[in-house]
Amino acid sequence: MPTAKPARERILDAAHELMLSVGLARTTTKEIAKGADCSEAALYKHFASKEELFIRVLSERLPRLAPLLQSLAAEPGRASLEENLTEIAHRAALFYEQSFPIAASLYAQTELKRRHDEAMRELGTGPHLPIAGLDAYLRAEQVAGRVRAEADTFAAASLLLGACAQRAFAYDATREGDMPPADAFARRLVRTVLVGIGGVGG
């Protein structure tokens, strides 16, 4: 008989499923606890609030960007610049694709958005960090000579990750309603960004 998952893992799984299906605003800790087969008191032993749960779902249940960016910044020159940026863009596209349906309701309720912004500040996280991480990686590659010295690495990071985020909701209104596949989108996006920063073939 398989061993039951620890309560913390069950809570994260239930929160992820509920946030995807009904949105963040309509997800309650009572429903999360029910889905995790535990009490609300047990839920609060692991997570201080629903806001913290949301942040942990983003960081532990969705494609992870931060560890990849940190490892690449620490070792510039590993693989080609195009390969590294394509991996980053692919993972970012999948992250935003999965996180947008969860987080969209934040922007419909001012008080909810304020609480989540405060929680992110307290936990030292937020949507600005991937841009900072990618900027750090590009600056490391700049020092290594694989990005043009005059290239604006912050602008390049903002453009690349901004396009990945835009992909998550820009195609719903099209006749087909289909977003471009993440892998092909990442390759095309990176090749275009590389023209601007002078890293083609690096």
Solvent accessible surface area in square Angstrom, and as a share of the most:
residue,aa,sasa,rsa
1,M,234,1.04
2,P,124,0.78
3,T,134,0.78
4,A,81,0.63
5,K,111,0.47
6,P,90,0.56
7,A,28,0.22
8,R,73,0.27
9,E,55,0.25
10,R,70,0.25
11,I,0,0.00
12,L,0,0.00
13,D,47,0.24
14,A,10,0.08
15,A,0,0.00
16,H,34,0.15
17,E,124,0.56
18,L,39,0.19
19,M,0,0.00
20,L,79,0.39
21,S,82,0.53
22,V,56,0.32
23,G,11,0.10
24,L,0,0.00
25,A,30,0.23
26,R,183,0.67
27,T,1,0.01
28,T,65,0.38
29,T,17,0.10
30,K,139,0.59
31,E,76,0.34
32,I,0,0.00
33,A,3,0.03
34,K,155,0.66
35,G,55,0.53
36,A,2,0.02
37,D,119,0.62
38,C,30,0.18
39,S,63,0.40
40,E,69,0.31
41,A,71,0.55
42,A,25,0.19
43,L,0,0.00
44,Y,102,0.39
45,K,169,0.72
46,H,78,0.35
47,F,2,0.01
48,A,84,0.65
49,S,33,0.21
50,K,30,0.13
51,E,20,0.09
52,E,30,0.13
53,L,0,0.00
54,F,3,0.01
55,I,8,0.04
56,R,69,0.25
57,V,0,0.00
58,L,30,0.15
59,S,45,0.29
60,E,64,0.29
61,R,61,0.22
62,L,6,0.03
63,P,31,0.20
64,R,135,0.49
65,L,12,0.06
66,A,56,0.43
67,P,55,0.35
68,L,14,0.07
69,L,4,0.02
70,Q,125,0.56
71,S,42,0.27
72,L,1,0.01
73,A,29,0.22
74,A,78,0.61
75,E,92,0.41
76,P,51,0.32
77,G,40,0.39
78,R,98,0.36
79,A,59,0.45
80,S,33,0.22
81,L,0,0.00
82,E,48,0.22
83,E,106,0.47
84,N,6,0.03
85,L,1,0.00
86,T,27,0.16
87,E,77,0.35
88,I,0,0.00
89,A,0,0.00
90,H,65,0.29
91,R,70,0.26
92,A,0,0.00
93,A,0,0.00
94,L,53,0.26
95,F,35,0.15
96,Y,34,0.13
97,E,55,0.25
98,Q,60,0.27
99,S,9,0.06
100,F,77,0.32
101,P,66,0.42
102,I,0,0.00
103,A,20,0.16
104,A,42,0.32
105,S,28,0.18
106,L,8,0.04
107,Y,163,0.62
108,A,86,0.67
109,Q,91,0.40
110,T,120,0.70
111,E,86,0.39
112,L,7,0.04
113,K,52,0.22
114,R,108,0.39
115,R,89,0.33
116,H,0,0.00
117,D,36,0.19
118,E,65,0.29
119,A,13,0.10
120,M,26,0.11
121,R,165,0.60
122,E,147,0.66
123,L,70,0.35
124,G,57,0.55
125,T,42,0.25
126,G,11,0.10
127,P,98,0.62
128,H,112,0.50
129,L,76,0.38
130,P,25,0.16
131,I,45,0.23
132,A,51,0.40
133,G,20,0.20
134,L,0,0.00
135,D,17,0.09
136,A,34,0.26
137,Y,1,0.00
138,L,3,0.01
139,R,116,0.42
140,A,21,0.16
141,E,0,0.00
142,Q,40,0.18
143,V,139,0.80
144,A,58,0.45
145,G,62,0.60
146,R,48,0.18
147,V,5,0.03
148,R,100,0.36
149,A,92,0.71
150,E,126,0.57
151,A,12,0.09
152,D,89,0.46
153,T,11,0.06
154,F,120,0.50
155,A,39,0.30
156,A,5,0.04
157,A,0,0.00
158,S,35,0.22
159,L,121,0.60
160,L,2,0.01
161,L,3,0.02
162,G,37,0.36
163,A,28,0.22
164,C,0,0.00
165,A,34,0.26
166,Q,93,0.41
167,R,8,0.03
168,A,10,0.07
169,F,93,0.39
170,A,40,0.31
171,Y,68,0.26
172,D,102,0.53
173,A,104,0.81
174,T,58,0.34
175,R,232,0.85
176,E,127,0.57
177,G,34,0.33
178,D,103,0.54
179,M,56,0.25
180,P,37,0.23
181,P,90,0.57
182,A,10,0.07
183,D,68,0.35
184,A,33,0.26
185,F,32,0.13
186,A,0,0.00
187,R,103,0.38
188,R,182,0.66
189,L,29,0.14
190,V,0,0.00
191,R,129,0.47
192,T,96,0.56
193,V,17,0.10
194,L,1,0.00
195,V,110,0.63
196,G,46,0.45
197,I,8,0.04
198,G,40,0.39
199,G,2,0.02
200,V,100,0.58
201,G,71,0.68
202,G,24,0.23
